[in-house]
Amino acid sequence: MSATNYSFAPFRILIAEDEPEIRDYLQFALRRPNLVVDFAEDGEEVINALANGVDMPALLILDVMMPRKDGITTLKEIRCHNASLPIIMLSGIPSATFMVEAMEHGANNFLTKPVSYEELHEAIDLLLPVTRALPSSTRGGFTGKAWSSLTTGNWIRQMEPLLKRLATCDVPILLQGETGVGKEVLARHIHSQSLRAGKIFLKINCAALPPELVESELFGYERGAFTGAFKTTLGKFELANGGTILLDEIGDMDLRLQSKLLQVLQDREFHRIGAKEATQVDVRVIAATHRELEARVEQGEFREDLYYRLNVFNIAIPPLRERVDEIVLLATSFLKKHALADTSAVAIGPALRSALLRHKWPGNIRELENVMRKYLVVRSPEIIIEELHGRIARTASAHHQASSKTTHQTQSRQVADTRSDSLDLFGEQPALRATDRISGALHISGGASQESSDAVNSDLARLDQARKAAEAEVILKALNASQWNRKRSAALLGIDYKALLYKMKKLGIQ
């Protein structure tokens, strides 16, 4: 039996969505041999379709905001008569209020637009258990069997035993790696293998929301806590109680919020905005970032205590260019995953294979998947090869320009350092003024001998050494006074933290 022929009838999905663009996207995203998709424009059409009893759907997707009868009202009405029909709510507003209301009235899942292809398929597969038995080529995402079938390279094989052990533990995990390398995929895989697998998995992008919204999204707020807080609203931590929360791009979280997150990790409790009493939660935290957190700690942009709390176990996901053995396997899997049932298969020939292996994949797995989706559309390996070669050329050109710019900046800094070496720690210029006076004297005399010039240079050298010695003494006093805490030392000296590090390095203070 071929991969596109099945002995069972396809599942019927009914989607209530009034926006034509979203309908088109969902129609395309759900084109799978085992699915049939029907659409309704509002809740009234859904209720009528269910009442007719003809072609009953196996799963229902409801948009929250619709004309005539909205999604929440439709959900309530359906649950009065049918408690078992799987229902996914879809909303264009990432509102914790909508999510809580939907879950309280019987929704099985709540997705926020724009919903990704993988997230949509994963939600559907969880609610239609039989679809999990389908071949991996027809499934979306990397969880379950698809994880092992799509990522069969050496790195994953070596990591799998460790991931299984981590899944059974509740320790915080820090995932680090370049953008597009698969941090969220790995987090979902760990959750799906854990004891919390039957509970909710929530993701919040710490870089996508402004600081004032991140706190309310994470921890919620009490009624009247601020203007517009008309009722008590739960945050993501409460919604994820018993499950797992992924804090994506944790390296970009506001410093003020980091202390509150630290409290959750330490005490498993927090205060909603405006609340007097603490709220206790049982949530596993997985954090992900493409940044070097140790460097941000050193720069004072990330709390050191929070870093060590999150870094109980650290997984550094290597970029795709270091996992060459996976490139062709992944490319083939993506072709199968996105292929339509009514189109012929496309192959990866020797020329395309060579081009895929030579490319450095700065966008990692996400870039590879997009290239394979384009290949399915254009169906011409020559076009893909030419595009990959163009990307390599553009990358090389960008690196050359960046290197030239860095060289120019370094030379400029060296010139500036030569001019500003006489500046003391507090911005005064005694050495420069002395130089000006000596230079002025030479200019006036006009006929100074070589011996006089050598003497002047010797005086300048001694003056520079004395200045550096005095500067080092002041810095050492500040360091000793603060027990060698460099941030406090910078504050005592009234200079920038990075400026202090630069001065210490230049003066040889270890």
N, C-alpha and C positions, 0 to 999 in steps of 0.2 A: 504493500500500500504506500503511495507517495505521501510526501509531507503535507500535501494540501487536500487529501481525501480523508474523510472521517466517517465512521460507521454510526455516529450519533447526530441528531438534528442540532443545528446551531442554536445558540442562546439568543433570545430577542431582548433588546435593550430599548426602553422608551426614554427619550430625553426631552424635558420641557425647557426650552430656551428660546427667547424671543429675538435675540440678536443674530442677524443673518451671518455675520462674519464668524461668530463663535460656533454656530451650527455647521458651517462649512469646515471649520477646523476639526470639530468633533467627528464629523462624518469621515474626514480623511484619516484622523488618528485612530479610529476604531474599525478601519477596514481590515478585518481578519476573517479567515474562513469559518471560524466557529461563532461569529457574531452577526446578527442582523439588527440594524439600527433604525428605529422609527422616531419621528419628531412631533412635538406638540408645541404650540406657541404660548400657552398659559396653563394655569392650574385647572381651569374649566375643562379644557380638552383632555387633560389627563384623567380627571374624574369620570368624564363620559366614556373614555376609552376603557377604563377599568370596569365600569358598570356594564358595558356591552359583553364582557367576558370572552371576546374573540381575540385571538392572538395575544394572550396574556403575556406580559413581559416577565422575564426572569430577574430583571433588575431595573430600577428606576433612577434617573438622574434629574434632580430638580434645581433650577436656578432660583436663588432666594428672591431676587427682585424681578417680578413679571407683572404685566398689566392684568386687570380684572381680578385674578386670584393669585396672590404671591405664593412663593414656595413654602414658607412656614405654615401658612393657612392650609395649603394643599396637603402638606405632611401630616398635620393634625387630623384632617378629615380622613385620610387614608388609614391612619393608625387606629381610628375608631372601628374599622371593619377588617383590616388586614394587618396583623402584627408581625408577619413573617417575611413580607416582601422586602428584599434588600433595597435600601434607598441611600443614595449619595447626594448630598447637598453641594451646590456650586455657587460661589459668591464672588462678585468683583470687588468686594470690600473686605479687607482682612480684619474683621471685627470679632473680638472675643465674645461680644454680646450675642451676635448671630449664632456663633458656634455653640455656645452654651444652650441657647434656646432650641437649636436644632437637635442637639444631642439629648436634651431633656425630653423631647417629644418623639424620640425613636429613630432619629437618623443614624445610619451605620457608619457614615464617614462625612467629613466636611472638607472640601477642597476649595482653594482660593485661585481665582483667575489672575494671570494666565497659568493654567495648569499644564505642566509638562507632559510630554508623551509617556515618559516612564512612570510618573506619579499616577496618571490616569489608569494605565494598564495594571499597575500594582494594586490600586484600590479595587478595580473590577475583579482581578484574579483572586483577591482575598475573599470576596463575597460570592464568587462562583467557584467553589472548590474544584470542580471537575476540570476547569481550565488550567489548573496547575499541573495536570497530568499531560498536557499537550507538549509536543516537541518544543525545545527552546527556541526554535526558529520562528514560532508564532507568538511568542510572549514578549512583553515589554519589560524593561528593567533588568537588574542583575541579582535579584533576590532568589532564594531557594535554589532549584536545579539550574536556573539560568545563570546563577553566579558561577557554579562549577563548570558549566559548559562554555561560557563565554570568556572566562578568565582562567585558562589552563596553562599559563606560563610558569616558569620556574619560581618567580617571586611569590605568586599566589600559592603554589604547591608547598613552598617552604613555610608560608605564613598560616596556612589553614589549620594545623594543629594548635597553634598559639591562639588563633581567632576563636576556636571552639572553647578553649579554656577561658578566654576573656569573656565570652558570651555567658558563661555560667557564673561569673563573678559580677559584683555590682560596683567595681571600682570606676572612678572617672577615667576617661580616655581622652587623650589629646591627639588629634590627627593633623599632621602637617604635610604639606605638599603643594605643588604648583596648581594654579587654576586649571580645572578640567581634568585633573588626574584621577578623580573618582572618590573624593573624601566622603561625600554624602552617600554614595553607593555602598561604601564600606561600612558606614555607620548604620545604614538600614540593614545590611547583612548581619552585623553583630546583634542588632535588636531582634531580627527574625529568628536567630538561633538561641536567644536567651530565654530565661524563665518569664520574661515580660512580653514575650512575643504576642500573646493574646491581647495585650493592652495597647494603648495609643502611642504612636510615634509622632512627635511634633518637631518641626524645624522652624527656627527663627534666624533671619539674616541680620546680624548685629550691625552690619554696614549699610543696610538698605533703609533703616529708619533713623530719624533724628533722635538724639539722646532723650529729649523730653517724651517721645513716644515709646522708646524702648522700655523704659521703666514701667509704664502703664501696661504695655503688651506682656512683659514678663511677669509682673507681680500684681496687676490689677489695681483697682481703686475703689474707695468707699463712696457712697452717695454724698454729694456735697463737698468732696475733697478739693475740687477746683471748679471753675466756671464751666458749665456744660456736663458735669458729672451728675446726671439726673437719677442714676440708680447704681447700686453696687455691681461692679463688673469683675469677673474672674480673669486672672492673667494666665499665661501659657503654662506656668508651673503648676497651677491648680488643675488646669485642664489635662495636663499630662500626668496627674497623680497616679502612681502605680505603673507608669510606662517609662518612656525614654524621651528626653528632649535633646535636640541637636542645636547647639549654639554655633552657627556658621559664621565665619569671619570674626571670631572672638578677639582677634588682635586689634580690631577697630572699635571695640567697645569703649564707651566713655569711662574715664577714670572714676567718676563719682559712682557709677553703677557697679563698678568692679567690687567695691567694698560690700555692697548688698548681695551680690552673687556669692561672694566669699562666705557670707553668713549662711546662705542656703546650703552650701557644700559642707560647712562645718556643723551646723546645728539642725539641718533639715527643716528650717522654719524661716519665715520672713514676714514683713509687715506690708500689707497693701498700702497704697498711697492714702493717707488720711486715717488709717486704722490705728486703734489703740492696743489691740491684742494681736499676738503673732498667729500666723497660720502655719500649720505643720503639713509637710508633704513628703511623699516617698517617691522620688524621681531619680532615675539614673541620668547623669549628665555626660554627654559626649560633646567635646568642643573641637572645632576645625578651623584652620587658618592657613593662608598661603604665606604669611609673614614669619620672620625669624623672631619669635617671642623673646628669646634671650637677649637679643640686641635691643628690643623695645624696653625690656626691663632695665638694661644698662643705661638707656637714654631717659629713663624715668617716665615712659609713656605706658607702662603696664606694671601692675602691682606684682612685686616679687612673691608675696605670700600666696596670691591667687594663682600665679604661674605654677608654684610647687603643688598646690591643691589639685589643679587640673592635670598636672603632669605626673600623676601616679603611674600611668602607663602611656608611653609615647610611641606612636606608630608614624614613622616617616615614609610616606608613599613615594617611591621613586618615579620620576617622569617616564613617559612612554619611550623616549629615546634611549633609556637605560634598560628597557624591557623589550628588546628587539624581537625576541622569540614570540612575543604576543601579538605583534602588529598584524601579520597576515591572518592569524586565527581570529582576532577581533574584527578585522575587515570582513572576513567571510561571514562571521556571525551577524554583523550589521546588515550585510546584503540580504541574508535570510530573514532577519527581523523585520526589515522595512519593505521586503518584496510583496507585491500585490498578487492575489491568487490568479488574476486573469492575465498576468504578464509572464513572459519567458524569463528564465534565469540568466544572469550575466556572470561571467567568470573573471577571475583575476589572472591574466596572462603573465608571462615572464617579464615583459617590459613594465607593466604596471606594478608587478610585485617588486621589481628592482627600484622603481621610483618611490614606492611606499617605504621601503627599507632605508633608502638614502635620506628621506625627509626627516628633519629633526623634531617635528611635531611640537611646536611651542604651545599649541592649544591642547596637547595631550589627547586623551581618549575622546573628549568632546569634539575636537577638531577632526579626528579620524572618522567618527560617526557621521559628521556633517559631510565630509568628502564622499563617503560611501553612499549617502542619500542622494547626493548630486550625481554620482555615477549611475545610480538607478534611473535617474531622469534623462541624462544626456546619452547614456549607453554607449559612450565612446571613450575607450581607455586613453586615446591620444589627447583628448581635451583635458582629462584629469592629469595626465603626465605633464602636459604643458603648464597647467596651473601650478602643480607642485614645484616644477622647475622655476617658475616665476616667483613663487613664495621664497624659495631658497635664495634667489638673486636679490630680492628685496630685503631679506633678512641680512644677507652679507653686506649690502649697501648701507643699511641702517647701523650695523655694527661698526663699519668703517667710519661713518660720520660721527658716531658716538665716541669712537676711539680718538678721532682727530680733535673733537671738541674737548675731550678730557685732557688730551695733551696740551691743547691751547690754554685751558683753564689752569692746569698745573704750572705751566710756564708763567702765566699771569700771576698766580699766587706766589711763585718764587720771587718774581720782581717786587710784588707788593710786600712780601715778607722782608726782602732786603731793605725796602724803604721804611718799613714799620718796626724793624727789630728794636729800634731805640725807644719805642713806646713802653712805658712801664705798666705795671699791673692795673693801675687805676686811671689809665688814659692820659697821663701827663707826658711831657716830652722834654725832660731835662737833657737827655743825651742828644736829641735832635737840635735843641737850642745851642748846646755846646758845639756841635758840628757846624751849625750855621755861623757861630762866632769865629771858629777857627777858619772856616772856608772864607768868610768875609775878610779876615786878616790876610789870608794868602792872596785874595783878590786885590786888596789894597796895596800890599807890598809889591806885587807884580813880579819881583825878581827873586823870589824865594829859591834857595838852593835845594838840591836833591836831598841833602842831609836834613834840611828843615822839613821837607815833605815826609821823609821816613819817620822823623820824630813825631810828626802830627799823626801819622797812621798808627804808630805805637801807642800814642796817647788815646786814640780812639778805641783801639783794641782793649786797652786796660779799662777804659770807661765802660765798654760793652760788657766785659767780664764782671766788673763791679755791679753793674745793673742787674745782670742775670743772677749773681750771687744773692743780691738783696731781694730779688723777686722770688727766688727759690726759698729763701729764709721765711718770707711772709707766707708763702703757700704751705710750707712745712708746719709753721705755727698753727695755721688754720686747720690742717689735717690732724695734728696732734690734739687740738682743742676739741675736735669732733670725733675723736677716736677713729680717724681715717674713713669717715663717712664722706664721700666726695660730694654728694648732693648738699649736705649741710655745710661742708667747707665752702662750696660755691656761694651759698647763701650768706655765710659769714663775710666772705670777700666782696660780695656785691657784684659778682660776675656771673655770666651764663655757665651752666653746667658743662656744655660742650667746650666752651672756651677754656675752662679749667682743665679738662682732659687734654686739650691741645697743648696748653702751657706745660702740664706735667710731662707729657711725652717729649716736648721740645727741650725741657730742662733735665730730662733723664731721671725724673722722680718716679720710682717704682713703688 
